[in-house]
Amino acid sequence: MSVFDLFKTKVKNAAKKPRLVFPEGTDLRVLKAATKLEAEKLIEVTLLGRKSEIEKLASDNNLDLTDINIIDPDQYADFEKMCQKFIEVRKGKNTLDDAHKMLEAGSYFGTMLVKMDLADGMVSGAAHSTADTVRPALQIVKTAPGMHRVSGVMIMERDDERYIFADCAMNIDPDSDTLAEIGYEAAKIAKMAEIDPKVAFLSFSSKGSAKGDMVTKVQDAVAKFKEAHPDIPADGELQFDAAFVPSVGERKAPGSKVAGHANVFVFPELQSGNIGYKIAQRLGKFTAVGPILEGLAAPINDLSRGASSEDVYYMGILTAAQTLAKDE
């Protein structure tokens, strides 16, 4: 069973349908995905945008809007209430005039729906930058308790193989505290994907075979992770072959319960994580699922501006699965 089939089954069997908001309701790719998700009874969908435009786009493309909730932010009856809530959340950092202007943007409006518990999660970014999705999330929903950073986690899948790579999207040069958080969030995604996490913190060094600040940073992250999460098997610093190949792991890290058997890989900085997952994707023929944003207090995910309607559909399923995992 693919990871998407797994998530789809979980969502379909949920006692209550997850509620997701899609701010880009007048984008045909989003509209096609949203109507499919609603038709399959997987998600309770809210689209943002001018209702007449959405209805015309749906009619022109033979899409059924039955049971889909459409909110036009310009006509929203509780807009003033939302503005007041926004000011309260921002704790004096924005004025009422700021609130009116900022909440005209779909990403801010949609994030406020999540904050006000009118939606469980949000999928955005088909027509906007990553910053346009992440900035409102950090300002309004904020990070989960105990977390200080948002990371981008990839699920790498090929046939029956499934691994977690992090961080592949967000933190350019994380310090040891951030690396430890990234490891924890990656382990959570592993559990959501029914992987029993064994976390390897990667480096160009294995167990002190090389020296330097970059190595020390990873060693410190491992120590912090183990102290905070002693129930999750973790080890490092490890080179990738020591983390993945049993014979190499036994030789380079004898006695380790993770070396040679890792399935969650924490990269020391963004460029190696991004390069690593793309090598696995292009040369190893792995399917790369994500990036999944982790560390936020509510599931909010970012799409590529080149996303297809199928990509939006799958990200909707993935985000819905995150809402269920959050409640477990």
N, C-alpha and C positions, 0 to 999 in steps of 0.2 A: 504494500500500500504506500503510495507516495505521500509526502508530507502534506500536500494540499488535500488529498483524499482523507487523510487522518484528521486534519483541521475541519474539513467540511462535515465529516461524520460527527465530530464533537459539537459543532455549531447546530447541526440539524437535530441532534438529540438533546440539546439544552432545554431545561425546563422553561426558560423565558428567552425569547428572541433578543439578541443584542441589538441595541439602537445605535446606528451609525449616521453621522452627518457628513455629507459631501458638499463642500462649499462651491464647487465649480459645476453647478447644476445645468448651466447652458453649454457645457462642453459635451459634444456628441459621444465621445469615448466614455465619459463618466455616466452619461444618461443611459447608454446601452448596458453598461455594467450594473448600474443601480436597478434598472428594470429587471435584469436577469436575476439578481440577488433577491429582489422582492418576489418575483414570479416563482422562484424555487423555495420560497418561504424560509429563507435562511436568516434574513436580517430585516429589521424594521428601519426603513430608509427615510432619511430627511434630505431633501435637496434644497440648496440655497440658490436664489436667483429670481429674476422677474418671471412671475407665473405665466404670463402670456407667451414669453419667449420659449420657456420650457415646454409648454403645451404645443406650440407650433413645431418645435424641433421634434418632439415625440410623434406628432401627427405626420410630419413629412417623412419620418423614418419607420412608421408603423410600429411604434413602441407603446406599450400599455402602461399608463400611469396609475392604474387602479391600486389603491392602498398605499401609494407613495405620498408622503407628507412634503408639501412644497412651502417654503417660507421665503417671502420676499423681505429682506431686511429693511427696505424702504417703507414697507407697509406693516411692519411688525408691531402689534398692539402693545407689547410689553417692552418696547425699545427703551423708554426712559428708566424703567425698572432695571433693565440690563445695564444701562449706563451707570446707574448708582451702584450696582453690584461691582462693576468694573472698577470704579473709583475706590470702593472699599477694598477690593483685592489688591489694587496697586498701592494702597496705603500712602496716599498723598503724592505719589509720583506723577499723576496725571490729573488734569482739571476736567470739568464737565464738558468743556469745549473739545478737549483732547478725546474724551470718550466718544463723543458724537462722530468725530472724524475717523478715529481708529476703527470703530465698530461698523463703519460703512464697508470695510474690507471683509470679504467673506471668511478669510482665515481667522480673523479676530472674532467675528460674529459666531462662527462655528465653534471656536474654542470656548467661548462664553457659554454656549449651549451645553458643552461637556461640563464646564465648571458648575453650572446651575443644575446639573443632574437631569437635563432634558435630553441628553444623549450620553451613551456609554463610551463613545470613541469617535475619532474623526479620521478621514482619509482625504488628503489634499496634495497639491503640487503638480497636477497635470498641466496647469497653465501658469504656475508660479514657481519661484525659486525655493530651494530648501530653506533659506532664511525666512521666507514669508510664511512657512509652516512652523518652523522650530521657534522663531522668536516669540510669537503669541503664546505658544505652548509653555515656554519657559517663564513668560511674564504672568500668565494667568493660571494655568494648571500647576506649573512648577514641578520640581523633582519630587520623587517619592520619598517618604521618610527614610532618613539615613543615607540617601543618595545626593550627590552634588553635581553630577554630570550626566549628560545624555550620550549614549553610545549607539553605534550602528552595527547590528549583529546580522551576520549572514548564515543561513542554513545552506550547506553544501550537500547535494544529493546526487548519487549515481547508482542506479539499480537499488540494491539493498543497503548500500553504504550511506550513512548520514552523519555529518559532522557540523560543528559550530565554529565559525571564524569571527573574531572580534578584536579590536574595533576596526571596521573597514570604511567608515564614513564620516566620523565626527571630530575626534580629538587628534589634533596634528601631532603633538608631542606630550603625551600624558605623563604626569609624575607618578610616583609609586602608589600614592593613595588612589589616584584615578584608575590606574591599572588594576588595582585590587577590586574596585567597584565594577570595572568592565568585566572582570572575571566572574563576579557574582551574577551580574545581569545576563552574561552569556550562559551561565549554568541554569538560570531560570528558563531561558529559551530552550535549552536542551531538554529540560524536564517537560516543557510544553510539547516538544516534538517527540516525547517518549524515548529520550536518550538518557541513560543513567550517566550523569556527568563525571568525567575524569578530566580535570582541568590542567593543561600544560601552559606555563608562562614561557614564551619562546624568546630565544636570544641567539647570537652567534657563538655563545659559550654554553657548555654543559657542566654544571656543578663546579664552577671555578676554573675551567680549562683556559679561560681568557680573563683579563682584568680590564677595568675601565669603568667610567661613570655609567655608561649604558648598561653594563652588566650589573653593577651595584643597584641601579634603579629596579631592575627586574627581580633581583634577589630580595630587595626590601618589599616589593609588591607581594611576593610569595609569602613572606613572613606575616605581613598584614592580613592577607587573605586567610591564611591558616588560623590566625588568632581569631578573626571575626567569624569564620565559617568552618569550624573543625569537623563538621559532619560531611563536608564535600571534599572528596579526594582531590588533591592538587599538588603540583610539584613544579620545580624550576630552580634556576634557569636551565632551560633545555634547548638544544638545537632541534630542528624539526625531525631529523631522522631518529634522534634519541627519544623524542616524544612519541613517534609513530611506529617505528620498526622494533619489534620485540627483541631481536638479537642485539641491535644497537643499544636499545634501552638498558638491557642487562649489562652490557659492557661499560656504558658511560654513566649509568646511574644505578648501580647494583642495589637491590633491596627496595627500590621505588615501586609503589603500587600503581603509579601513573605512567612512568616512562615505558615506552613501547606499546602502551594501551590507551593513550589519550584520545578523546573524541571532541574535546572543547579546546580550541587553540587561541590563546591571547597573544596578540602581536605587540611588540614593544612600542611601536608608534604607527601612525596612520599610513605612511607610505608603504611599509612592508605589509600591512594588513590588506591594503587595497591592491597592491601588486600580487600578493599571494592568492587572494581569492580569484583574481582574473586569470592567473596562470592555471589554477585548478579548473576554472570554467572553460578556458579556451584550449589548453593542451590536454587536460585530464578529462574533458567532456562531462564535468559535473554541472548540474543545474544549480545556479546561484539564486536563492530565494531571499529577497530583502533589498536594501537594508531594512531591518526591523528596528525601529527606535525603541530603546529601552532606557529606563531610569526616570521616566516621567510618572507622575502620579495617576495618569489615565492614558489609555492607549491612543496615541496620535501618530500616524505614519505619513511619510512623504513619498510621493510618486516622482518618477522621472518625467520631465516635460516631453520626453519622447515615448511615454507609455502608451500601449495599445489598450483597447477596451478590455481585452483579456487580462492585461496586467492590473488594471483597476479592479476587475472582478476578483482576482486572486488576492490582491492586497486587502480588499474588503473582507474576504474570508479569514485571512491571517489576522487582521485587526479584531475581528469578531472573536476569534479564538483567544486573543490576548485578553479581551474583556472577561472571558470565562476563567482563564488562568488567574486573573487578578482576584477573582472572588473565591478561589479555592483555598 
